Each structure stands twice: as C-alpha cells, then as structure tokens.
Amino acid sequence: MIFSPPFLFAFLSAGAAWATQAPLGSAGGNGCLSLSSGDHRAAYDTCCSGGSTSGKGSVDGVEFTYSCGKWASGYNKSPIKGVDARGCAKHCAADSDCLATSWTPRGQCFLVTTQGYSTASGSNFLLIEKTGGKVDEPEPEGGCGTPVEAAKAECEKEGAAKCEVEKAALSQTEKVECEKKITEKCNDAAAAVEASKAQCEQEKATLGHTAKAECDKRIAETASAAETSKAQCEAQKAAAVRIEKAECERRTAEKCKIKTSSAVEAVKAEFERAKADITNDMKNKCEVEKANQAKEWEVAKAKLEAEKAELQKALDALKETSVGGGTASHDGSDVAKRLTEVGPTPQYNICPQFGGREFTTTTSSGNTARWRVNCNMFVKGHWYVDRHCPPGSIVQILRERQENREYKGLFWNHVNICHDVIPTPGTAGMYLIKTPNFPNHAFIERID
C-alpha cells in the first residue's frame, strides 16, 4: 500500500519521538508503560498478565507506579479517549495538577487531580500514580530503527484499515445510487407501458368502428353498382330490339312495294323468323349477361359477407377483451353499471348514492358473486396487503378476484390505499366498524 509523504512522515515522527521517550525498561515491571500500541487489550494484557499485577515505569521523565484491577476516585468525568496506557501516563505527566490516572482497555483515560483521592478494586482497570520522582531517560540502545519500523508498520496497518473503510463507504454510496437509478428506470418503463397500453386500446376501438363503417359502405356501393348494371342491361336490350325492329320494318316496307302479296307473305315470314331469331338472340345474350352479373354479384356479396363476418369477429373479440367475454360482467343494476365506470379511489365517492346497495358480478366462465356496498367502515379481524389501488374499475377488480372463495371484499380509503380482505385463519371472522370521521372509506363486502 502506498502512503502520501506527509502522512508517512507524521507516523515516522511519532515513532521517533516514542523511541526517544520510551525507557529501556521499567523497574520491577514488565515494560507496561514502555509499550505504545493501537491494540489496547494487548497493552492491558502486557501490564497485567503472567502473574505481574503492579510495577514501576517512567514516561517523559516522570516516574509512575501502576496497579492492575484498581482505579482512583475523584477523576475527571470526561475521559480522554483512544489512548493506550503509555499515552494515558503521558497526559498525566504533562499536567502538573494530575496526581494519578485510571485507564481501561477500551482506550479511556480518567485523570485524577483531587488531593487525597482514594482507590478501589475494579476489573479491567489500570491505576497509574505519580511517585513524585524524576527519571533521566537515556537514548535507547540500537538507535531508533526498531521503533521507526514499528511506527511504519502501525502506519501501514492504520492506513489499510482507513482505506477499507473508505472503500466500503464508496461501495455503499455507489450501491444506493445504482438502486436509485434502477428504480427511476423501472418507474419510467412502467409509465411507458401504461401509456402504450392506453394508446393500443384506443386504436383498437377506433379500428373496430372504422372497419365496420368501411364494410357497410362497400356493401352499399356494390349493391348500387349491381342495380346500375342491371338497369343498363335492360336499356341496352330495349334499344337493340327497337333498332332491329325499325330496320326490319323498313326493309319489309321496301319489299312490299316491289313484291306481290306472296312475296310480302314470304318477307313477312322471313321477318318473323328474323324477329324471332333476334329476339331469342337478344334474350339469350341478356340471360347470359344477367347470369354473369348475378354470379359477379354473388361473388361480391360472398366476399363482403366474409369481410363483414371477420370484422364482426374482431368486434366481438374487442368486446370480450373490454368486458370479459360474451358473458355479462354484472347484473345490469344501476349500482353495478356505475361501479363498472369508476375505480376504487377517493375522487369517486359512491356512498351517497349506493351505500347499502347490493349487486352481482359474473366471470367469463359464468361464476357469480354477490356484493354489498358498505360506507364509512373498515374491517377488523383480517389480513391484507396494503398497496396503491390497481388500475381498472371496481367491478373489474372484483371479477378478477372472486374465483378465490376466501376473498371477502375490497376496502379503500382517503389516501388511495387498497386492502384485499381475506379473514385471518383461526379468527372469529370479520367485524365491520363504522369510521364516521373518514367518510370516504368504503368496503365492498362479499355476501354470497
């Protein structure tokens, strides 16, 4: 791990100072006051383990005695925190009013400045008392190398711990920020889905009406075209007959002027034959044309009927999507019709008009359920899930849940919270309790 030069210099300086101040040993002791360590419990064990419970040492030229399992009265109420036994003694050595100090392995140092203080036994305490003596502390043998190395190791240890703390804090911050962004994206996606769904429903309804109108228009146009074609056929036949007849009469008149009566009769017979041929020919042509027109009409009619059937099927599917199939979603009462139009939200106050009223809902499979509108009430003796009221009408929500025989009703209140009411197992049942101070509480109760 890499440390910044100022940070490392501070710890090395502290180590050098410690090395200069620490005595080579403690008279009658075990180096208790010579140890500087961030592990306070280890420092306490150094002073008070191995059968040694007291001793003598010096810090900053001031001589102290120490005793394990003791503390002094008359100490300052606010302790110095985060120090080891040697550090606690250093604070006392630097304060001329300090007579003794009580130190704990939790790193707390209580300075005693009261003359005539008393001592008492207490586990996990170390009593450090001034003797009044002064000690010249020589330079430690071997120079400062070992303390400096110890300070450097401590520096690296504390730096690593600090780094881990900062990394954990940064990781937690990034995690919270990530969860926030994910939530925002999910909310945006849900809103987009709802908008797309609403647009789809609107387009489906518009498509159904437009397709039906187009179908009716095409049927009417085809029927009109067929009638027009038929009229044209009759007019053409009549015109052809008139032309042929006039031509025939003209020729007959001319022949009559030239031939005798027998010739006239022959011409007349020829005329009649020609007339019959023309009439039959025109009749046959007209019948063929009529048959062709009829076939075209039947083909067009069949095609339009097929298109009409497809459109009707699409309309039926749309109706089934919107109202739950071909089965009526409710009994047709005015309360059921109104509850088909509104959702379970405070802005639709159904109580003034429909409080106490009953109605029936029917699923697409034909199953029915009977309900009663209870106003200004909430339910006790049940479990439920608090959630924002779902989209859809009240009748739609009830129909979606009525297949569950344990489902007893729908409750909502003035803050747009819905409860799906299901009795708690083992309870005596539901209790309806009036809440007159909440006039927009409503409970649709299942009564079948």
C-alpha positions as a Markdown table, in Angstrom:
| # | Residue | x | y | z |
|---|---|---|---|---|
| 1 | Met | 0.0 | 0.0 | 0.0 |
| 2 | Ile | 1.3 | 3.5 | -0.9 |
| 3 | Phe | 1.1 | 6.4 | 1.6 |
| 4 | Ser | 1.4 | 10.1 | 1.0 |
| 5 | Pro | 4.7 | 11.6 | 2.2 |
| 6 | Pro | 3.1 | 13.9 | 4.8 |
| 7 | Phe | 1.1 | 11.0 | 6.3 |
| 8 | Leu | 4.0 | 8.7 | 6.5 |
| 9 | Phe | 6.3 | 11.4 | 7.9 |
| 10 | Ala | 3.8 | 12.1 | 10.7 |
| 11 | Phe | 3.8 | 8.5 | 11.8 |
| 12 | Leu | 7.5 | 8.1 | 11.5 |
| 13 | Ser | 8.0 | 11.3 | 13.5 |
| 14 | Ala | 5.6 | 9.9 | 16.2 |
| 15 | Gly | 7.6 | 6.7 | 16.2 |
| 16 | Ala | 10.9 | 8.6 | 16.5 |
| 17 | Ala | 9.5 | 10.6 | 19.5 |
| 18 | Trp | 8.2 | 7.4 | 21.1 |
| 19 | Ala | 11.6 | 5.8 | 20.6 |
| 20 | Thr | 13.3 | 8.8 | 22.3 |
| 21 | Gln | 10.9 | 8.9 | 25.2 |
| 22 | Ala | 10.5 | 5.2 | 25.9 |
| 23 | Pro | 12.8 | 3.9 | 28.7 |
| 24 | Leu | 14.8 | 0.8 | 28.2 |
| 25 | Gly | 12.8 | -1.0 | 30.9 |
| 26 | Ser | 10.6 | -0.5 | 33.9 |
| 27 | Ala | 11.9 | -1.0 | 37.4 |
| 28 | Gly | 10.1 | -4.0 | 39.0 |
| 29 | Gly | 7.8 | -4.2 | 36.0 |
| 30 | Asn | 7.4 | -5.8 | 32.6 |
| 31 | Gly | 7.6 | -2.8 | 30.2 |
| 32 | Cys | 4.0 | -1.9 | 30.8 |
| 33 | Leu | 4.5 | 1.9 | 30.3 |
| 34 | Ser | 7.0 | 1.4 | 27.5 |
| 35 | Leu | 4.5 | 0.0 | 25.0 |
| 36 | Ser | 2.7 | 2.2 | 22.5 |
| 37 | Ser | 0.0 | 0.2 | 20.7 |
| 38 | Gly | -3.3 | 0.6 | 19.0 |
| 39 | Asp | -4.4 | -2.7 | 20.4 |
| 40 | His | -5.5 | -1.6 | 23.9 |
| 41 | Arg | -6.4 | -5.0 | 25.1 |
| 42 | Ala | -3.0 | -6.3 | 24.2 |
| 43 | Ala | -1.4 | -3.4 | 26.0 |
| 44 | Tyr | -3.5 | -4.2 | 29.1 |
| 45 | Asp | -2.5 | -7.9 | 29.0 |
| 46 | Thr | 1.2 | -6.8 | 28.8 |
| 47 | Cys | 0.8 | -4.9 | 32.0 |
| 48 | Cys | -1.4 | -7.4 | 33.9 |
| 49 | Ser | -0.6 | -11.0 | 32.6 |
| 50 | Gly | 2.0 | -13.5 | 33.5 |
| 51 | Gly | 1.5 | -13.0 | 37.3 |
| 52 | Ser | 2.6 | -9.4 | 37.3 |
| 53 | Thr | -0.1 | -7.0 | 38.6 |
| 54 | Ser | 2.0 | -4.0 | 39.5 |
| 55 | Gly | 5.2 | -2.3 | 38.7 |
| 56 | Lys | 7.0 | 1.0 | 38.1 |
| 57 | Gly | 8.0 | 2.9 | 35.0 |
| 58 | Ser | 8.6 | 6.3 | 33.6 |
| 59 | Val | 7.2 | 8.4 | 30.8 |
| 60 | Asp | 8.6 | 11.8 | 29.7 |
| 61 | Gly | 11.0 | 11.8 | 32.7 |
| 62 | Val | 8.1 | 11.4 | 35.3 |
| 63 | Glu | 8.2 | 8.2 | 37.4 |
| 64 | Phe | 4.9 | 6.3 | 37.9 |
| 65 | Thr | 3.7 | 3.1 | 39.6 |
| 66 | Tyr | 0.9 | 1.1 | 38.2 |
| 67 | Ser | -1.5 | -1.4 | 39.7 |
| 68 | Cys | -3.8 | -3.8 | 37.8 |
| 69 | Gly | -7.5 | -4.2 | 38.8 |
| 70 | Lys | -7.6 | -0.8 | 40.6 |
| 71 | Trp | -9.0 | 2.7 | 39.9 |
| 72 | Ala | -9.0 | 6.1 | 41.7 |
| 73 | Ser | -11.9 | 8.3 | 42.8 |
| 74 | Gly | -12.0 | 12.0 | 42.2 |
| 75 | Tyr | -11.3 | 11.6 | 38.4 |
| 76 | Asn | -12.5 | 13.9 | 35.7 |
| 77 | Lys | -15.9 | 13.0 | 34.4 |
| 78 | Ser | -15.0 | 13.4 | 30.7 |
| 79 | Pro | -12.3 | 10.8 | 29.8 |
| 80 | Ile | -9.6 | 11.1 | 27.2 |
| 81 | Lys | -10.4 | 8.6 | 24.5 |
| 82 | Gly | -8.4 | 6.4 | 22.2 |
| 83 | Val | -5.2 | 6.2 | 24.1 |
| 84 | Asp | -3.1 | 3.3 | 25.4 |
| 85 | Ala | -1.6 | 3.0 | 29.0 |
| 86 | Arg | 1.6 | 4.9 | 28.0 |
| 87 | Gly | -0.4 | 7.6 | 26.2 |
| 88 | Cys | -2.6 | 8.0 | 29.4 |
| 89 | Ala | 0.5 | 8.3 | 31.5 |
| 90 | Lys | 1.9 | 10.9 | 29.0 |
| 91 | His | -1.2 | 13.1 | 29.5 |
| 92 | Cys | -0.8 | 12.9 | 33.3 |
| 93 | Ala | 2.9 | 13.7 | 33.0 |
| 94 | Ala | 2.2 | 16.8 | 31.0 |
| 95 | Asp | -0.4 | 18.1 | 33.6 |
| 96 | Ser | 1.2 | 19.4 | 36.8 |
| 97 | Asp | -2.2 | 19.0 | 38.6 |
| 98 | Cys | -2.5 | 15.4 | 37.7 |
| 99 | Leu | -1.8 | 13.0 | 40.6 |
| 100 | Ala | -2.9 | 9.8 | 39.1 |
| 101 | Thr | -4.9 | 8.3 | 36.2 |
| 102 | Ser | -7.3 | 5.4 | 35.7 |
| 103 | Trp | -7.1 | 3.6 | 32.3 |
| 104 | Thr | -9.3 | 0.9 | 30.7 |
| 105 | Pro | -8.6 | -1.4 | 27.8 |
| 106 | Arg | -11.4 | 0.5 | 25.9 |
| 107 | Gly | -8.8 | 3.3 | 25.4 |
| 108 | Gln | -10.4 | 5.6 | 28.1 |
| 109 | Cys | -8.1 | 7.7 | 30.3 |
| 110 | Phe | -9.5 | 9.4 | 33.5 |
| 111 | Leu | -7.2 | 12.0 | 35.0 |
| 112 | Val | -7.2 | 12.4 | 38.8 |
| 113 | Thr | -6.5 | 15.9 | 40.2 |
| 114 | Thr | -8.1 | 15.6 | 43.6 |
| 115 | Gln | -5.8 | 15.7 | 46.6 |
| 116 | Gly | -6.4 | 12.8 | 49.0 |
| 117 | Tyr | -8.1 | 10.6 | 46.4 |
| 118 | Ser | -9.0 | 7.0 | 47.3 |
| 119 | Thr | -8.5 | 3.8 | 45.3 |
| 120 | Ala | -10.8 | 0.9 | 44.8 |
| 121 | Ser | -10.8 | -2.5 | 43.1 |
| 122 | Gly | -12.3 | -2.9 | 39.6 |
| 123 | Ser | -11.7 | -5.4 | 36.9 |
| 124 | Asn | -10.3 | -4.1 | 33.6 |
| 125 | Phe | -8.8 | -1.0 | 35.2 |
| 126 | Leu | -5.2 | 0.1 | 35.5 |
| 127 | Leu | -4.3 | 2.6 | 38.2 |
| 128 | Ile | -1.2 | 4.7 | 37.2 |
| 129 | Glu | 0.1 | 7.0 | 40.1 |
| 130 | Lys | 2.9 | 9.6 | 40.1 |
| 131 | Thr | 5.6 | 8.9 | 42.7 |
| 132 | Gly | 7.0 | 12.4 | 42.6 |
| 133 | Gly | 10.3 | 11.2 | 41.3 |
| 134 | Lys | 12.1 | 12.3 | 38.1 |
| 135 | Val | 14.0 | 9.9 | 35.8 |
| 136 | Asp | 16.6 | 10.7 | 33.2 |
| 137 | Glu | 15.7 | 8.6 | 30.2 |
| 138 | Pro | 18.8 | 7.7 | 28.1 |
| 139 | Glu | 18.9 | 7.2 | 24.4 |
| 140 | Pro | 17.7 | 3.6 | 23.7 |
| 141 | Glu | 20.3 | 1.1 | 22.5 |
| 142 | Gly | 20.3 | 0.4 | 18.9 |
| 143 | Gly | 19.0 | 3.8 | 17.9 |
| 144 | Cys | 15.5 | 4.5 | 16.5 |
| 145 | Gly | 15.4 | 1.8 | 13.9 |
| 146 | Thr | 13.2 | -0.6 | 15.7 |
| 147 | Pro | 10.6 | 2.0 | 16.9 |
| 148 | Val | 10.6 | 3.6 | 13.5 |
| 149 | Glu | 9.9 | 0.2 | 11.9 |
| 150 | Ala | 7.1 | -0.4 | 14.4 |
| 151 | Ala | 5.7 | 3.1 | 13.7 |
| 152 | Lys | 5.9 | 2.4 | 10.0 |
| 153 | Ala | 4.1 | -0.9 | 10.4 |
| 154 | Glu | 1.4 | 0.7 | 12.5 |
| 155 | Cys | 1.1 | 3.5 | 9.9 |
| 156 | Glu | 0.6 | 0.9 | 7.2 |
| 157 | Lys | -1.9 | -1.0 | 9.3 |
| 158 | Glu | -4.0 | 2.1 | 10.1 |
| 159 | Gly | -3.7 | 3.3 | 6.5 |
| 160 | Ala | -5.0 | -0.1 | 5.2 |
| 161 | Ala | -7.9 | 0.0 | 7.7 |
| 162 | Lys | -8.8 | 3.5 | 6.7 |
| 163 | Cys | -8.6 | 2.6 | 3.0 |
| 164 | Glu | -11.0 | -0.4 | 3.6 |
| 165 | Val | -13.5 | 1.9 | 5.5 |
| 166 | Glu | -13.4 | 4.5 | 2.6 |
| 167 | Lys | -13.8 | 1.7 | 0.0 |
| 168 | Ala | -16.8 | 0.3 | 1.9 |
| 169 | Ala | -18.4 | 3.7 | 2.2 |
| 170 | Leu | -17.8 | 4.4 | -1.5 |
| 171 | Ser | -19.2 | 1.0 | -2.4 |
| 172 | Gln | -22.3 | 1.6 | -0.3 |
| 173 | Thr | -22.8 | 5.1 | -1.9 |
| 174 | Glu | -22.5 | 3.6 | -5.4 |
| 175 | Lys | -24.9 | 0.8 | -4.5 |
| 176 | Val | -27.5 | 3.3 | -3.2 |
| 177 | Glu | -27.1 | 5.5 | -6.3 |
| 178 | Cys | -27.4 | 2.4 | -8.6 |
| 179 | Glu | -30.6 | 1.2 | -6.8 |
| 180 | Lys | -32.0 | 4.8 | -7.2 |
| 181 | Lys | -31.3 | 4.8 | -10.9 |
| 182 | Ile | -32.7 | 1.3 | -11.4 |
| 183 | Thr | -35.9 | 2.4 | -9.5 |
| 184 | Glu | -36.2 | 5.5 | -11.7 |
| 185 | Lys | -35.8 | 3.5 | -14.9 |
| 186 | Cys | -38.3 | 0.9 | -13.8 |
| 187 | Asn | -40.8 | 3.7 | -13.0 |
| 188 | Asp | -40.2 | 5.3 | -16.4 |
| 189 | Ala | -40.6 | 1.9 | -18.1 |
| 190 | Ala | -43.9 | 1.2 | -16.2 |
| 191 | Ala | -45.3 | 4.6 | -17.2 |
| 192 | Ala | -44.3 | 3.9 | -20.8 |
| 193 | Val | -46.1 | 0.5 | -20.8 |
| 194 | Glu | -49.3 | 2.0 | -19.3 |
| 195 | Ala | -49.2 | 4.8 | -22.0 |
| 196 | Ser | -48.7 | 2.2 | -24.7 |
| 197 | Lys | -51.5 | 0.1 | -23.4 |
| 198 | Ala | -53.9 | 3.0 | -23.3 |
| 199 | Gln | -53.0 | 4.0 | -26.8 |
| 200 | Cys | -53.4 | 0.4 | -28.0 |
| 201 | Glu | -56.9 | 0.2 | -26.5 |
| 202 | Gln | -57.9 | 3.5 | -28.1 |
| 203 | Glu | -56.5 | 2.4 | -31.5 |
| 204 | Lys | -58.4 | -1.0 | -31.3 |
| 205 | Ala | -61.7 | 0.8 | -30.6 |
| 206 | Thr | -61.1 | 3.2 | -33.4 |
| 207 | Leu | -60.1 | 0.4 | -35.8 |
| 208 | Gly | -63.3 | -1.5 | -35.0 |
| 209 | His | -65.6 | 1.4 | -35.7 |
| 210 | Thr | -63.7 | 2.4 | -38.9 |
| 211 | Ala | -63.6 | -1.2 | -40.3 |
| 212 | Lys | -67.4 | -1.6 | -39.7 |
| 213 | Ala | -68.2 | 1.7 | -41.4 |
| 214 | Glu | -66.0 | 0.8 | -44.4 |
| 215 | Cys | -67.6 | -2.6 | -44.7 |
| 216 | Asp | -71.1 | -1.2 | -44.7 |
| 217 | Lys | -70.0 | 1.5 | -47.3 |
| 218 | Arg | -68.6 | -1.2 | -49.6 |
| 219 | Ile | -71.7 | -3.4 | -49.3 |
| 220 | Ala | -73.9 | -0.4 | -50.2 |
| 221 | Glu | -71.6 | 0.6 | -53.1 |
| 222 | Thr | -71.6 | -3.0 | -54.5 |
| 223 | Ala | -75.4 | -3.2 | -54.3 |
| 224 | Ser | -75.8 | 0.2 | -56.1 |
| 225 | Ala | -73.3 | -0.9 | -58.8 |
| 226 | Ala | -75.3 | -4.1 | -59.4 |
| 227 | Glu | -78.6 | -2.3 | -59.7 |
| 228 | Thr | -77.0 | 0.2 | -62.1 |
| 229 | Ser | -75.5 | -2.6 | -64.2 |
| 230 | Lys | -78.9 | -4.3 | -64.4 |
| 231 | Ala | -80.6 | -1.2 | -65.5 |
| 232 | Gln | -78.0 | -0.6 | -68.2 |
| 233 | Cys | -78.5 | -4.2 | -69.4 |
| 234 | Glu | -82.3 | -3.7 | -69.8 |
| 235 | Ala | -81.9 | -0.4 | -71.5 |
| 236 | Gln | -79.4 | -1.8 | -74.0 |
| 237 | Lys | -81.7 | -4.8 | -74.7 |
| 238 | Ala | -84.7 | -2.5 | -75.3 |
| 239 | Ala | -82.6 | -0.2 | -77.6 |
| 240 | Ala | -81.3 | -3.2 | -79.6 |
| 241 | Val | -84.9 | -4.5 | -80.1 |
| 242 | Arg | -86.1 | -1.1 | -81.2 |
| 243 | Ile | -83.3 | -0.7 | -83.7 |
| 244 | Glu | -83.7 | -4.2 | -85.2 |
| 245 | Lys | -87.5 | -3.8 | -85.3 |
| 246 | Ala | -87.2 | -0.5 | -87.1 |
| 247 | Glu | -84.7 | -1.9 | -89.6 |
| 248 | Cys | -86.9 | -4.9 | -90.2 |
| 249 | Glu | -90.0 | -2.8 | -90.8 |
| 250 | Arg | -88.1 | -0.5 | -93.2 |
| 251 | Arg | -86.9 | -3.5 | -95.2 |
| 252 | Thr | -90.3 | -5.0 | -95.2 |
| 253 | Ala | -91.9 | -1.8 | -96.4 |
| 254 | Glu | -89.4 | -1.7 | -99.3 |
| 255 | Lys | -90.1 | -5.3 | -100.3 |
| 256 | Cys | -93.8 | -4.7 | -100.0 |
| 257 | Lys | -93.5 | -2.1 | -102.7 |
| 258 | Ile | -91.8 | -4.5 | -105.1 |
| 259 | Lys | -93.2 | -8.0 | -104.5 |
| 260 | Thr | -96.6 | -9.4 | -104.7 |
| 261 | Ser | -98.7 | -10.4 | -101.8 |
| 262 | Ser | -97.0 | -13.8 | -101.8 |
| 263 | Ala | -93.7 | -12.2 | -101.7 |
| 264 | Val | -95.0 | -10.0 | -98.9 |
| 265 | Glu | -96.0 | -13.1 | -97.0 |
| 266 | Ala | -92.6 | -14.6 | -97.6 |
| 267 | Val | -90.9 | -11.4 | -96.5 |
| 268 | Lys | -93.3 | -11.3 | -93.6 |
| 269 | Ala | -92.4 | -14.9 | -92.7 |
| 270 | Glu | -88.8 | -14.0 | -93.0 |
| 271 | Phe | -89.3 | -11.0 | -90.9 |
| 272 | Glu | -91.0 | -13.0 | -88.2 |
| 273 | Arg | -88.2 | -15.6 | -88.3 |
| 274 | Ala | -85.6 | -12.8 | -88.2 |
| 275 | Lys | -87.6 | -11.1 | -85.5 |
| 276 | Ala | -87.7 | -14.4 | -83.5 |
| 277 | Asp | -84.1 | -15.0 | -84.1 |
| 278 | Ile | -83.2 | -11.5 | -83.0 |
| 279 | Thr | -85.5 | -11.7 | -80.0 |
| 280 | Asn | -84.1 | -15.1 | -79.0 |
| 281 | Asp | -80.6 | -14.0 | -79.6 |
| 282 | Met | -81.1 | -10.8 | -77.5 |
| 283 | Lys | -82.9 | -12.8 | -74.9 |
| 284 | Asn | -80.1 | -15.4 | -74.7 |
| 285 | Lys | -77.5 | -12.7 | -74.6 |
| 286 | Cys | -79.4 | -10.9 | -71.9 |
| 287 | Glu | -79.9 | -14.1 | -69.9 |
| 288 | Val | -76.2 | -14.8 | -70.2 |
| 289 | Glu | -75.3 | -11.3 | -69.2 |
| 290 | Lys | -77.8 | -11.5 | -66.3 |
| 291 | Ala | -76.3 | -14.8 | -65.2 |
| 292 | Asn | -72.8 | -13.3 | -65.3 |
| 293 | Gln | -74.0 | -10.3 | -63.4 |
| 294 | Ala | -75.7 | -12.5 | -60.9 |
| 295 | Lys | -72.6 | -14.6 | -60.5 |
| 296 | Glu | -70.4 | -11.5 | -60.0 |
| 297 | Trp | -73.0 | -10.1 | -57.6 |
| 298 | Glu | -73.0 | -13.4 | -55.6 |
| 299 | Val | -69.2 | -13.5 | -55.6 |
| 300 | Ala | -69.0 | -9.8 | -54.4 |
| 301 | Lys | -71.8 | -10.5 | -51.9 |
| 302 | Ala | -70.0 | -13.6 | -50.5 |
| 303 | Lys | -66.7 | -11.6 | -50.3 |
| 304 | Leu | -68.4 | -8.8 | -48.5 |
| 305 | Glu | -70.2 | -11.2 | -46.2 |
| 306 | Ala | -66.9 | -12.9 | -45.3 |
| 307 | Glu | -65.3 | -9.5 | -44.7 |
| 308 | Lys | -68.3 | -8.5 | -42.6 |
| 309 | Ala | -68.0 | -11.7 | -40.6 |
| 310 | Glu | -64.3 | -11.1 | -40.0 |
| 311 | Leu | -65.0 | -7.6 | -38.8 |
| 312 | Gln | -67.8 | -8.8 | -36.6 |
| 313 | Lys | -65.5 | -11.4 | -35.1 |
| 314 | Ala | -62.9 | -8.7 | -34.4 |
| 315 | Leu | -65.5 | -6.5 | -32.8 |
| 316 | Asp | -66.7 | -9.4 | -30.7 |
| 317 | Ala | -63.1 | -10.1 | -29.6 |
| 318 | Leu | -62.7 | -6.4 | -28.7 |
| 319 | Lys | -65.9 | -6.5 | -26.7 |
| 320 | Glu | -64.7 | -9.7 | -25.0 |
| 321 | Thr | -61.4 | -8.0 | -24.1 |
| 322 | Ser | -63.1 | -5.0 | -22.7 |
| 323 | Val | -66.0 | -6.6 | -20.7 |
| 324 | Gly | -64.7 | -10.2 | -20.1 |
| 325 | Gly | -66.1 | -12.1 | -23.0 |
| 326 | Gly | -69.6 | -12.8 | -24.1 |
| 327 | Thr | -71.0 | -13.2 | -20.6 |
| 328 | Ala | -72.3 | -10.0 | -19.0 |
| 329 | Ser | -69.9 | -8.8 | -16.3 |
| 330 | His | -72.7 | -7.8 | -13.9 |
| 331 | Asp | -76.4 | -8.0 | -13.3 |
| 332 | Gly | -77.2 | -4.7 | -15.1 |
| 333 | Ser | -78.3 | -2.8 | -12.0 |
| 334 | Asp | -77.5 | 0.9 | -11.8 |
| 335 | Val | -75.0 | 0.4 | -8.9 |
| 336 | Ala | -73.2 | -2.3 | -11.0 |
| 337 | Lys | -73.1 | -0.1 | -14.0 |
| 338 | Arg | -71.7 | 2.8 | -12.0 |
| 339 | Leu | -69.0 | 0.6 | -10.4 |
| 340 | Thr | -68.0 | -0.6 | -13.9 |
| 341 | Glu | -67.2 | 3.0 | -14.8 |
| 342 | Val | -65.2 | 4.1 | -11.7 |
| 343 | Gly | -62.2 | 2.7 | -9.8 |
| 344 | Pro | -61.6 | 2.4 | -6.0 |
| 345 | Thr | -60.3 | 6.0 | -5.5 |
| 346 | Pro | -61.4 | 8.8 | -3.2 |
| 347 | Gln | -62.4 | 11.1 | -6.0 |
| 348 | Tyr | -65.3 | 8.7 | -6.9 |
| 349 | Asn | -67.5 | 8.9 | -3.8 |
| 350 | Ile | -70.1 | 6.2 | -4.4 |
| 351 | Cys | -71.5 | 6.2 | -0.9 |
| 352 | Pro | -74.2 | 9.0 | -1.1 |
| 353 | Gln | -76.0 | 7.2 | -3.9 |
| 354 | Phe | -75.2 | 3.5 | -3.5 |
| 355 | Gly | -74.5 | 2.9 | 0.2 |
| 356 | Gly | -76.1 | -0.3 | 1.4 |
| 357 | Arg | -76.9 | -1.4 | -2.2 |
| 358 | Glu | -76.3 | -4.9 | -3.5 |
| 359 | Phe | -75.3 | -6.2 | -6.9 |
| 360 | Thr | -74.0 | -9.4 | -8.7 |
| 361 | Thr | -70.8 | -9.9 | -10.8 |
| 362 | Thr | -70.2 | -12.7 | -13.3 |
| 363 | Thr | -66.9 | -14.0 | -14.6 |
| 364 | Ser | -66.2 | -15.1 | -18.2 |
| 365 | Ser | -66.7 | -18.7 | -17.1 |
| 366 | Gly | -70.2 | -18.0 | -15.7 |
| 367 | Asn | -69.4 | -18.0 | -12.0 |
| 368 | Thr | -71.2 | -15.3 | -10.0 |
| 369 | Ala | -70.7 | -13.5 | -6.7 |
| 370 | Arg | -73.0 | -11.2 | -4.6 |
| 371 | Trp | -71.7 | -8.0 | -3.1 |
| 372 | Arg | -72.9 | -5.2 | -0.8 |
| 373 | Val | -71.6 | -1.5 | -0.6 |
| 374 | Asn | -70.6 | -0.6 | 3.0 |
| 375 | Cys | -69.8 | 3.1 | 3.6 |
| 376 | Asn | -67.7 | 4.8 | 6.3 |
| 377 | Met | -66.4 | 1.4 | 7.5 |
| 378 | Phe | -63.2 | -0.6 | 7.8 |
| 379 | Val | -62.7 | -4.3 | 8.6 |
| 380 | Lys | -61.2 | -5.8 | 11.8 |
| 381 | Gly | -60.1 | -9.4 | 12.1 |
| 382 | His | -58.4 | -10.0 | 8.7 |
| 383 | Trp | -55.1 | -9.9 | 7.0 |
| 384 | Tyr | -54.5 | -7.9 | 3.9 |
| 385 | Val | -51.8 | -6.3 | 1.7 |
| 386 | Asp | -51.5 | -2.5 | 1.7 |
| 387 | Arg | -50.9 | -1.3 | -1.8 |
| 388 | His | -51.9 | 1.5 | -4.2 |
| 389 | Cys | -55.2 | 0.9 | -5.8 |
| 390 | Pro | -54.8 | -1.1 | -9.0 |
| 391 | Pro | -56.0 | 0.3 | -12.4 |
| 392 | Gly | -59.4 | -0.7 | -13.6 |
| 393 | Ser | -63.0 | -0.4 | -12.4 |
| 394 | Ile | -64.3 | -1.7 | -9.1 |
| 395 | Val | -66.3 | -4.4 | -11.0 |
| 396 | Gln | -63.3 | -5.5 | -13.0 |
| 397 | Ile | -61.2 | -5.8 | -9.8 |
| 398 | Leu | -63.9 | -7.9 | -8.0 |
| 399 | Arg | -64.3 | -10.2 | -11.0 |
| 400 | Glu | -60.6 | -10.8 | -11.2 |
| 401 | Arg | -60.5 | -12.0 | -7.5 |
| 402 | Gln | -64.0 | -13.6 | -6.9 |
| 403 | Glu | -62.8 | -17.1 | -8.0 |
| 404 | Asn | -60.9 | -17.2 | -4.7 |
| 405 | Arg | -63.6 | -18.3 | -2.2 |
| 406 | Glu | -61.5 | -16.9 | 0.7 |
| 407 | Tyr | -61.7 | -13.4 | -0.9 |
| 408 | Lys | -64.2 | -11.3 | 1.1 |
| 409 | Gly | -64.1 | -7.9 | -0.5 |
| 410 | Leu | -62.3 | -4.7 | -1.4 |
| 411 | Phe | -61.5 | -1.9 | 1.0 |
| 412 | Trp | -60.1 | 1.5 | 0.1 |
| 413 | Asn | -59.6 | 4.8 | 2.0 |
| 414 | His | -58.9 | 8.6 | 1.5 |
| 415 | Val | -55.1 | 8.1 | 0.8 |
| 416 | Asn | -55.6 | 5.8 | -2.2 |
| 417 | Ile | -54.6 | 2.6 | -0.3 |
| 418 | Cys | -56.5 | -0.7 | -1.2 |
| 419 | His | -56.9 | -3.7 | 1.0 |
| 420 | Asp | -57.7 | -7.1 | -0.4 |
| 421 | Val | -59.7 | -8.5 | 2.5 |
| 422 | Ile | -59.2 | -12.2 | 3.4 |
| 423 | Pro | -60.0 | -13.4 | 7.0 |
| 424 | Thr | -57.1 | -14.4 | 9.2 |
| 425 | Pro | -57.1 | -18.2 | 9.8 |
| 426 | Gly | -58.3 | -19.0 | 13.3 |
| 427 | Thr | -60.1 | -15.8 | 13.9 |
| 428 | Ala | -63.8 | -15.4 | 14.7 |
| 429 | Gly | -64.4 | -13.6 | 11.4 |
| 430 | Met | -64.7 | -10.1 | 10.2 |
| 431 | Tyr | -66.1 | -7.1 | 12.1 |
| 432 | Leu | -67.4 | -4.0 | 10.3 |
| 433 | Ile | -66.6 | -0.9 | 12.4 |
| 434 | Lys | -68.0 | 2.5 | 11.4 |
| 435 | Thr | -65.5 | 5.3 | 11.0 |
| 436 | Pro | -67.6 | 8.5 | 10.7 |
| 437 | Asn | -64.6 | 10.7 | 10.6 |
| 438 | Phe | -63.5 | 9.1 | 7.4 |
| 439 | Pro | -66.5 | 9.5 | 5.1 |
| 440 | Asn | -64.6 | 8.3 | 2.0 |
| 441 | His | -63.7 | 4.8 | 3.5 |
| 442 | Ala | -65.6 | 2.2 | 1.6 |
| 443 | Phe | -65.8 | -1.6 | 1.8 |
| 444 | Ile | -67.4 | -3.8 | -1.0 |
| 445 | Glu | -68.3 | -6.9 | 1.0 |
| 446 | Arg | -68.9 | -10.4 | -0.5 |
| 447 | Ile | -72.2 | -11.7 | 0.9 |
| 448 | Asp | -73.0 | -14.9 | -1.2 |
